[in-house]
Structure formats: structure tokens, C-alpha cells
Amino acid sequence: MKIAEAMNMYNIALYEIKNKGFEIALEMSDSKDEILFWVAKMHNLTVSAFNPLSLLALVEISEKYGENWNSLETGNIYDEILNSEM
């Protein structure tokens, strides 16, 4: 199987977010012609992202790690991968 980020993945991402009990809304520009953020809300948690796939990823991270997500010791995997490819 091969899977890639594309707009045809948006509905499954939104479906998963809704199945978790989140309400989904859009934050629009003042002129209402541009989506600024996709927003998922449940109880006291608000998650914002630029697209539904990123929104799902942030929902997953918030559910798994909660408010202390940034205290998890991960090392700097991002830079490690970038440096290994250069």
C-alpha cells in the first residue's frame, strides 16, 4: 500500500476527528474568501491547523500527550533527518 498527502484524504481525516467527538469549524478571513484555520474543539481543548490532515495529527498528539506534549524527550529527529539527507 502507498498513501500520500492529498486533498482526497481530507474527508477521512475530518471523519476521524468527528468520530473522536470534536466539533469542526473554519476560521475565515475578514472577507470570508479564504480559510485561515481548520479548528477542532472538544471540552476545553481547541486545536487549529492549516488543513484537515494537520488537524488530525494535532488532535492525535493532544490526545496522546495532553498539555505536556512539549516536555516529551524526543531529541531533534527533524534535524537528524535533514542532516542525513544533505
Beta strands, then each sheet from edge to edge (+ up, - down):
strand 1: 23-28
strand 2: 35-42
strand 3: 45-49
sheet 1: 1+ 2- 3+
end
